Amino acid sequence: MARYAPQVALRPGYLARWLRSRSLPDLGVPNLGPREATPPTFFGAYGQWIGTPPPTWSDLAWLREQWGGPFMVKGITRPDDARRAVDVGASAISVSNHGGNNLDSTPASIRCLPGVVDAVGDQIEVLLDGGIRRGSDVVKALALGARAVMIGRASLFGMAAGGECGVTNVLEILRQGVSETLLGLGHASIHELSPEDILVPAGFAIDQKV
């Protein structure tokens, strides 16, 4: 395991402003306002976001028209939604339940992955996020058809513990875990993985015929 030293950054200016105001700074969000205008506050932007209706498929189609680069839709758990993402021109989708943040009783992402891959895996890049905590989790997702995984909390844990070095350490632990799992399976590369490498209990995959 790579070693790292905890890092503490001192910002005397921040401390001085806090001593003068005796309150937490009201952080600005410049990318949510006009270029020359005073940026909205963090809490103001958060309140606006909370009150904004969820995006529709028409909104995603409009965004696709405005942006010609790579376009990924996150939060797909159903085959029919995966097909709609293909129809609006997405170049990738992420099978994700948003870490259970929106609805904590939704099925785990890994259970939804096989059905989505069967539906659109030959038309679009399918990624997975949610629940990736070790290298073997990465291998399971890849074996079940994901092209890649995304991680959030694991890297945040590393950042909280050791800043940039902590994140680097987390990524190295994951990389080593992937290599060790491949070795245990008798594979030299992730490209040799297949669903046959995974023992999936009956009823584990969400079989949504939609």
C-alpha positions as CSV (number, residue, x, y, z in Angstrom):
1,M,0.0,0.0,0.0
2,A,1.4,3.4,-0.9
3,R,2.3,5.7,1.9
4,Y,1.1,9.2,2.2
5,A,1.4,12.0,4.7
6,P,-1.7,13.9,5.7
7,Q,-1.7,17.5,4.4
8,V,-3.0,20.5,6.2
9,A,-3.4,23.7,4.2
10,L,-3.3,27.0,6.1
11,R,-5.3,29.9,4.7
12,P,-4.7,33.0,6.9
13,G,-6.9,35.1,4.7
14,Y,-9.9,32.8,5.2
15,L,-9.4,32.9,9.0
16,A,-9.2,36.7,8.9
17,R,-12.4,37.1,6.9
18,W,-14.2,34.7,9.3
19,L,-13.0,36.6,12.4
20,R,-14.3,39.9,10.8
21,S,-17.7,38.4,9.8
22,R,-18.2,35.7,12.5
23,S,-20.2,33.7,9.9
24,L,-19.5,31.1,7.3
25,P,-18.7,32.4,3.8
26,D,-21.6,32.5,1.4
27,L,-19.9,30.7,-1.5
28,G,-20.6,31.9,-5.0
29,V,-21.5,29.7,-8.0
30,P,-20.2,31.7,-11.0
31,N,-21.0,29.1,-13.6
32,L,-24.8,29.4,-12.9
33,G,-25.1,33.1,-13.6
34,P,-24.4,35.6,-16.5
35,R,-20.7,36.1,-17.2
36,E,-20.5,39.7,-15.9
37,A,-23.2,39.5,-13.1
38,T,-22.7,38.8,-9.4
39,P,-22.7,35.1,-9.1
40,P,-25.6,33.5,-7.2
41,T,-24.8,32.2,-3.7
42,F,-24.3,28.5,-3.1
43,F,-27.4,28.2,-1.0
44,G,-29.4,30.3,-3.5
45,A,-28.3,28.0,-6.3
46,Y,-29.1,25.0,-4.2
47,G,-32.6,26.3,-3.5
48,Q,-33.2,27.0,-7.2
49,W,-32.0,23.5,-8.0
50,I,-34.4,21.9,-5.5
51,G,-37.3,23.8,-7.0
52,T,-36.5,22.9,-10.6
53,P,-38.6,20.2,-12.3
54,P,-36.7,17.0,-13.3
55,P,-35.4,17.1,-16.8
56,T,-37.4,15.4,-19.5
57,W,-36.3,13.4,-22.5
58,S,-37.1,16.4,-24.6
59,D,-34.6,18.4,-22.5
60,L,-32.0,15.8,-23.1
61,A,-32.6,15.8,-26.9
62,W,-32.3,19.6,-26.8
63,L,-29.0,19.4,-24.9
64,R,-27.7,16.8,-27.4
65,E,-28.5,19.3,-30.2
66,Q,-26.5,22.0,-28.4
67,W,-23.5,19.9,-27.7
68,G,-21.6,17.9,-30.3
69,G,-19.1,16.2,-28.0
70,P,-19.4,13.0,-25.9
71,F,-22.8,12.9,-24.2
72,M,-23.6,10.6,-21.3
73,V,-26.9,10.1,-19.5
74,K,-26.5,9.0,-15.8
75,G,-29.2,7.3,-13.8
76,I,-30.4,4.6,-16.2
77,T,-31.7,1.4,-14.5
78,R,-34.3,0.2,-17.0
79,P,-33.9,-1.2,-20.6
80,D,-36.6,1.1,-22.0
81,D,-34.9,4.2,-20.6
82,A,-31.6,2.9,-22.0
83,R,-33.2,2.7,-25.5
84,R,-34.6,6.2,-25.1
85,A,-31.1,7.4,-24.3
86,V,-29.9,5.9,-27.5
87,D,-32.8,7.5,-29.4
88,V,-31.8,11.0,-28.1
89,G,-28.3,10.5,-29.3
90,A,-26.4,9.8,-26.1
91,S,-22.9,8.3,-26.7
92,A,-22.9,6.6,-23.3
93,I,-25.1,5.8,-20.3
94,S,-24.3,5.1,-16.7
95,V,-26.3,2.4,-15.0
96,S,-26.8,4.1,-11.6
97,N,-29.3,4.6,-8.8
98,H,-27.3,7.8,-7.7
99,G,-26.0,6.0,-4.7
100,G,-29.5,5.7,-3.3
101,N,-29.6,9.4,-2.7
102,N,-32.9,10.0,-4.5
103,L,-34.7,6.9,-3.4
104,D,-32.9,4.6,-1.0
105,S,-35.0,1.5,-1.9
106,T,-34.1,1.3,-5.5
107,P,-32.2,-1.8,-6.7
108,A,-28.5,-1.8,-6.7
109,S,-26.9,-0.7,-9.9
110,I,-25.1,-4.0,-10.5
111,R,-28.5,-5.8,-10.4
112,C,-29.8,-3.6,-13.2
113,L,-26.6,-3.8,-15.4
114,P,-27.2,-7.1,-17.2
115,G,-30.6,-6.1,-18.5
116,V,-29.4,-2.8,-19.8
117,V,-26.4,-4.4,-21.4
118,D,-28.6,-6.9,-23.2
119,A,-30.8,-4.1,-24.4
120,V,-28.3,-1.6,-25.8
121,G,-24.8,-2.8,-25.1
122,D,-24.1,-3.2,-28.8
123,Q,-25.3,0.4,-29.6
124,I,-23.8,2.6,-26.9
125,E,-21.1,2.5,-24.2
126,V,-22.5,1.3,-20.9
127,L,-20.9,2.3,-17.7
128,L,-21.8,1.6,-14.1
129,D,-21.5,3.6,-10.9
130,G,-22.6,3.0,-7.3
131,G,-21.1,0.6,-4.8
132,I,-17.6,0.4,-6.2
133,R,-15.5,-0.1,-3.1
134,R,-12.7,-2.5,-4.2
135,G,-11.0,-3.8,-7.3
136,S,-13.2,-6.9,-7.4
137,D,-16.3,-4.7,-7.7
138,V,-14.7,-3.2,-10.8
139,V,-14.1,-6.7,-12.2
140,K,-17.7,-7.8,-11.5
141,A,-19.1,-4.8,-13.4
142,L,-16.8,-5.3,-16.4
143,A,-17.5,-9.1,-16.5
144,L,-21.3,-8.3,-16.6
145,G,-20.8,-6.0,-19.6
146,A,-19.9,-2.5,-18.4
147,R,-17.2,-0.8,-20.4
148,A,-16.0,1.1,-17.3
149,V,-17.0,2.2,-13.9
150,M,-17.2,5.6,-12.1
151,I,-16.3,6.1,-8.5
152,G,-17.3,8.9,-6.1
153,R,-17.3,8.1,-2.4
154,A,-14.1,6.0,-2.4
155,S,-12.1,8.9,-3.9
156,L,-13.7,11.4,-1.5
157,F,-12.8,9.2,1.4
158,G,-9.2,9.3,0.2
159,M,-9.3,13.1,-0.3
160,A,-10.7,13.6,3.2
161,A,-7.9,11.5,4.7
162,G,-4.9,12.7,2.8
163,G,-5.8,15.2,0.0
164,E,-4.4,14.5,-3.4
165,C,-2.1,11.8,-2.0
166,G,-5.1,10.1,-0.4
167,V,-7.0,10.0,-3.8
168,T,-3.9,8.6,-5.5
169,N,-3.7,5.9,-2.8
170,V,-7.3,4.9,-3.3
171,L,-6.8,4.6,-7.1
172,E,-3.7,2.5,-6.5
173,I,-5.6,0.2,-4.1
174,L,-8.4,-0.2,-6.7
175,R,-5.8,-0.9,-9.5
176,Q,-4.1,-3.6,-7.3
177,G,-7.5,-5.1,-6.5
178,V,-8.3,-5.4,-10.2
179,S,-5.0,-7.1,-10.9
180,E,-5.3,-9.5,-8.0
181,T,-8.8,-10.5,-9.0
182,L,-7.8,-11.1,-12.6
183,L,-5.0,-13.2,-11.4
184,G,-7.4,-15.3,-9.3
185,L,-9.6,-15.8,-12.3
186,G,-6.7,-16.8,-14.5
187,H,-7.0,-13.8,-16.8
188,A,-4.2,-11.6,-18.0
189,S,-6.5,-8.7,-19.0
190,I,-9.9,-7.2,-18.3
191,H,-10.6,-7.8,-22.0
192,E,-10.8,-11.6,-21.2
193,L,-13.6,-11.2,-18.8
194,S,-17.1,-12.5,-19.5
195,P,-20.3,-13.2,-17.5
196,E,-19.1,-16.8,-17.1
197,D,-16.5,-15.5,-14.6
198,I,-19.3,-14.4,-12.2
199,L,-21.5,-16.6,-10.1
200,V,-24.9,-14.8,-10.1
201,P,-27.6,-16.1,-7.8
202,A,-30.9,-16.9,-9.3
203,G,-33.1,-13.8,-9.2
204,F,-30.2,-11.4,-8.6
205,A,-30.4,-9.6,-12.0
206,I,-33.4,-7.4,-12.4
207,D,-35.2,-8.9,-15.4
208,Q,-37.2,-6.0,-16.7
209,K,-38.8,-7.0,-20.0
210,V,-39.5,-3.4,-21.0
